[in-house]
Amino acid sequence: MTFILVLTLLLAVLIGVSLGLLGGGGSILTVPILTYVAGLSPKEAIAASLFVVGTTSAVSAISHARAGRVRWRTGLIFGAAGMVGAFGGGLLGGYIPGTVLMIAFALMMVATSIAMIRGRKGARAKDASPRDLPTAKIVAEGLAVGLATGLVGAGGGFLVVPALALLGGLPMPVAVGTSLVVIAMKSFAGLAGYLTSVSLDWALVGGVTLAAILGSLLGSRLAGRIPENVLRKGFGVFVLFMGAFVLVQELPGIAGTIVGAVAVLLALAAAGCWFLLPSCPLRATRRPA
């Protein structure tokens, strides 16, 4: 077993921890790991990440469901709509240059991270009500997120969790658990689209998937024990750092360095503001209960 393979498998454990704990972030880790560590081409890495993240999410969703952190109606409708968008995105992604896909992937990460750090204005700290979102809204958001999922290989957690938590108003732990059901459905649909134009090393993919599943079991045990605000803000800062890393790798010359540096500075500023300043404007205003 080569050093590169061992390193890839060890890093894959982090993929599972991210999915089990945050309900997303799996593809944010999987695509860079398979591209920059395992040496796969961007399209191969994107297709492989869909299988890894989809399988790991399905396994991790079981423990969340047992803990009552899955909103099944919302998740299944969102996931079904997402599968349609993901399959179309997977078909389209096979004909787009890999560098373009990776830059689009990174830009979505940065945009999503800002939304997660900023939070949802007027949101209540806790909303344990069992309400579901309107069907039309679930379908529209599912199609849009699914298209992005299939196109850039993102399992969609870093898009689904904000959609459920910020737009849908679900409590963060419930958004995390529900997102895993959605991710599994959309990932396999996106994979089906990619497999029409990409072939995979299934031995490598299987090893990475097994390592990620082991990590997801640990992440699922930690979920629900971390305060919602800390979980959401930390997720946002993490996504911003990863987006900056991908941009530095993909943009040519000084452009990548400048964009990456700006993103890192924004992440540091956001983290410092949130944790050090009681009056930080990033703290969403809350309505009285």
Sequence and secondary structure as in RCSB ss.txt:
>XXXX:A:sequence
MTFILVLTLLLAVLIGVSLGLLGGGGSILTVPILTYVAGLSPKEAIAASLFVVGTTSAVSAISHARAGRVRWRTG
LIFGAAGMVGAFGGGLLGGYIPGTVLMIAFALMMVATSIAMIRGRKGARAKDASPRDLPTAKIVAEGLAVGLATG
LVGAGGGFLVVPALALLGGLPMPVAVGTSLVVIAMKSFAGLAGYLTSVSLDWALVGGVTLAAILGSLLGSRLAGR
IPENVLRKGFGVFVLFMGAFVLVQELPGIAGTIVGAVAVLLALAAAGCWFLLPSCPLRATRRPA
>XXXX:A:secstr
  HHHHHHHHHHHHHHHHHHHHS  HHHHHHHIIIIIS   HHHHHHHHHHHHHHHHHHHHHHHHHTT   HHHH
HHHHHHHHHHHHHHHHHHTTS HHHHHHHHHHHHHHHHHHHHH  TT  S         HHHHHHHHHHHHHHHH
HH   SHHHHHHIIIIIS   HHHHHHHHHHHHHHHHHHHHHHHTTT    HHHHHHHHHHHHHHHHHHHHHTTS
S HHHHHHHHHHHHHHHHHHHHHHHS HHHHHHHHHHHHHHHHHHHHHHHH TT TTS      
